[in-house]
């Protein structure tokens, strides 16, 4: 009986030790592996948990990260040197100007641009953002040109995600991307080169006899016979830059209200039309047809710029707001004004 009791105690002790060892082993595994947080993204441990500024490096496993505060206020742990980037916004050419080629894009904002051949192999994430497709790309960073919190919550489960204001000024966008990608010097160098190009362009235009006080307008048609005057977007951003054309009072009002564009009626066309008029040719067949009808209308033909032969045409996808399109505009605007 004594031997039986001793054997029972020994077996109980062994069993207890096995359970304890198993528990310790499980705890060790959990403490060393990345766990999903509330949004499904990997948690990382920053070096200074109290820091809230951009650019503070830390380590997550073998991947170096930094904390980045995005457009809408999220503080996100992002890779210091992201390699597989998804960009979902209007200014993809900004990334290309810094030597960053995204693996996923919003293709409708790229096809027909001056740089679309550089992104032939990029995957189209569509609109709205296709979360399921993004999950197949193994991205380490997503740049989302939207402030929709509901979409952001879903997208941020795929990879570290930052929101980005694609309608900010070119300078702000390039500096933000320079900070995000650790390419601050490259961003400043690009801006300096671009500034020189713009100054040289306006000097060339002025030498051709185009006055500094002349006004200009940019119009385009959207399907449904909708006429828009452009303000803080695309070609107009170049035209109204320092040293460029003046906006008409009606367009200046839109600029003061920080509007990218404003829809107008045919009756308002004379208020918005400047000394020189630029037409952005649309893509949709319906809008192309309606543009032709606009150009044949009596209101259009009565405009001083039309009578004076001061109407110029750009493809709407050529005259985008991104960095590479802006470079293209500075090279081609003098040619359009002085054929």
N, C-alpha and C positions, 0 to 999 in steps of 0.2 A: 504493500500500500504506500509506503514511504517513497519507494522508487517511482511509483506511478505519479505521485504528487510532484516529485522533482522533475520528472520528464515533462509533465504538463506545464510547469512553470518555465522550463527551458524553451519549450515550443512557443509559449506566449511571449517570452522575451524576444525570440527571433522574429516572430510575426510583427511585434511592435517596432523593432529596428527596421524591418523592411518597409513598413508604412512610413516611418519618419524619413528614411533615405529617399523614398519615392517623392514625398512632399517637398523635400529640400531640392531635389533635382528639378521638379516642376517649377519651383519658385525661381531657381537660377535661370532657367530657360526664358521665363516671362520677363525677367528684369533685363535681359540682354537683347531681346528682339523688339522690333518696332511694332507698335500696336495701333489699330485704327483709332482715330479720335472721333469726335461727334460727327464730323463731316466725312469720315472715311479716308482722310488724308493721313500720311505718316506723321507721327509726332517726332519732333527733334528737340534736343536740349540746347538752348542758346548758351553762349558763354556768359553773358550778363543778362539775367532774366529781367532786370529793370530797364534795359535799353529799349527805346521805341524808335530810334532813328534808323535810316537806311544804311546798309553797308557794314554791318557788324558780323564778321565771319564767325562760324561755329562749325561743328562737325556732326554729321549724322552717319554713323558707320564709317564707310570709306569715302563718303561724299561730303565735300565742304559746302556749307550753306551760309547764307546771310539773311538778315531780317530786312524786308522791303515793305514800305508803306505805299499802297497803291492809290489810284485816283479816287476811289470811293471810301478810303480809310481802313481797308483791311491790312493787317500786319501779317505778312506771309513769309515763311521760311522758304527761300528759293535757292537753287544751286548757284554757286559763285560763277561757274562756267557752264551754263546749260548747253546741251548738245542737240537735243531733240525738242524743237520748239513748235508749238501750234500758235498761229496768229489768226484771230478771227476779228477782222475789222476792215476799215476803209483804206488804210495807209500802209499796205504791205511793203511798198517801196522804201519806207523808212528803215526797215530791218535790213533790206538788201544794201542800202547805202552804207551800213555799218558792217557789211560782210557776214550777215546772219541770214541763212537760207532756211525758212521754215519748212517743216515736213507736212504740215497741215494748214490749210488756208480756207477763206471764204472765196471760192473760185469766181463767183459772179462779180466780185470786186477786183478781179485780176485779169480775166479774159478781155483782150482788146487794149490793154494798157501797153505802155512803151517797154515794159519789162516782163510781159507774160511768158516769153520764151525761157526766162530763167527759172520758171516754176512749173515747167511741164510735168515734172514727176511728183509734185506735191499733191497730197490727197485733199479732196474737197469735203469740208465739214458741213457744207450746206447752210441754209437759213430756215428755221432756227438751228442753232448749234446741235449737231448730231452726237450726242454723248456716247452712244453705243459704238459708233465708228471711231471716235477719239480713243476709246479704250483699247483698240487694236494697234494703235500707233506707238505705244510705249513712250509717250512724251515725258520729259522731265520738267517742262514748263509750259503753261498755257497763258497766252495774253488775250484777254477778252475785251473787245472794244464796245462794251455795253455796261450800263449800271444796274441792270435788272437783277435784283437780289435773289429771286427765285431761280433764275437760270444759273447764276453764279454758284448757288448752293449745290446744284447738281453737277456742274462742270468741275468744281473744286474737289469732287470725290475722285476724279480721274487722275489728277496730278496737281502740284502746286499751281495756283491760278491767281493772276493779278489782273485787275481791271485797268483799262488804258483809254484815255480820252483822245480819240482820233480826230476830234474837231478842235483840239488845242492848237496853239500857234506852232509853226514848224520848229522854232527854237525850243519851245517847251517839250515838244515830242522827242526831238533828237537828244536833248539832255536827259530826259527821263529814261529813254532806252539806253543811253550811254551808262547811266547809273545802274540800271537793271543788269546789263551784260558786262559790266566792268570795262566799258569802252569809252570812258569819259574823254580821254585825249582824242580818240578817233572822232567822237561826236563834235568836239570843239573844232578840230581841224576841218571837218566837213563843212561846218557852219561858216568858218572863215573863208574857205574856198568858194562856197556858194555866194557869200556876200560880195566877194570880188567879181564873180560872174554877173551878179545883178547890177552892180555899179557900171561894169563895162557895157552891159546890155543897154541901160538907159542912156549912157553917153552916146552909144551908136545910134540910138533912136533919136536923140536930140539933135545930133549932127545931121540927121536926115531931114530936119526942119519941122519935127512934130513938137508943138509947144508944151510947156510945163503946166499951163492952165487949162488944157483941154480935158473934157470929161469923157468918160467911157462907161459902157454898160455891157453886161453879159446876160444873154437870154438863152433859155432852152425850153423845149416842149416835152411834156410827159403825156402818155396815153390818156385819152379822155379830153383832149383839147385844153390841157392845163398849161398855162404859160407861167414861167418862173423867171424872176430876176435874181441873179446870183449876188451874194454879198461876201460872207466870210468863208468861202470854200473855193477850191480849185483855182482856175484861171484868174478869177477876180482878186484872190489874195496877192497875186503877182502884180496885177494892174494897179491896185490901190496901195502898193507898198511905197515906202518913202522914196521920193523922187519920181514916182510914176504918174499915172493919170489921176484925175480927181473924180470922185463919185458924184453923181447928181444928188440934189438935196433929198430926193425920195430914197435913194440907195443909202445915203449917209445915215438916214434915220434907221434903216435896217442894220447898218453897221453898229450904230450906237446901242442898239438893242441886242447886239451880239448874235444876230441871226445869220445862219449859213445861207439862206435864200428866202425869198418871199413870193408867194403866188399872187399874180396880178391879173386883172381883167384887161381885155383889149382897150377898153376906155382909158385905162391908166397907163397905157404904153407910152404915150407922149411925155408923161411925167417922169418916167424912169429912163427914157432913151437919152444917151449922151451924144457928144460930138462924134464919137466913134462907137460902133456897135459890134460886138462879138457874138456870133451864134455858135452854140455848142450842138452839133448834130447828134441826135439821139440814136439809140440802138433799136428799140422796138419799131416794127414796121408801121404800126398805127401812128406813133409819134413822128416818124419820118414823113408820112403822108400829111399830117397836120402841120408840120413845119413848112412844107411846100405851100400849103394853103395860106399860112401866115404871111409868107414872103410875097404872095400874090394879092394880098388884101390891100384895099385902098388906104387903110390906116397906116399900114407898114410903108407903103410907097410914098406917103406924105411926109415921112420923117426926114429932117434935114440931112442926117447922116446917110440915109439911103439915097437921097437925091444927089448927094455929093460923092457917092461912090466910096464911102468910108465904112463898109461892112466887111467883116472878116469871119472866117469859119475855122473852127477847131472841132475835132472829134471829142465828144463828151468824155470818153474813156482815156483819151490822150491827156486831157487837161485836168488831171486829178490833183489832189492836194499833197500827195506824198512826196518824199524827198527826190526820188528819181524822176518823177513827172515834173516836178518844179525845175529840175536841171534841164529837162527837155524843153520846157516852155521858154526858159531864158535863151536857149540856143535857137529856137524857132520863131519867137515873137518878132524879132527884127526882120526876118525873112517874110513873114506874113504882112507886116506893115509896109515893107519896101520890096515888093516882088521884083 
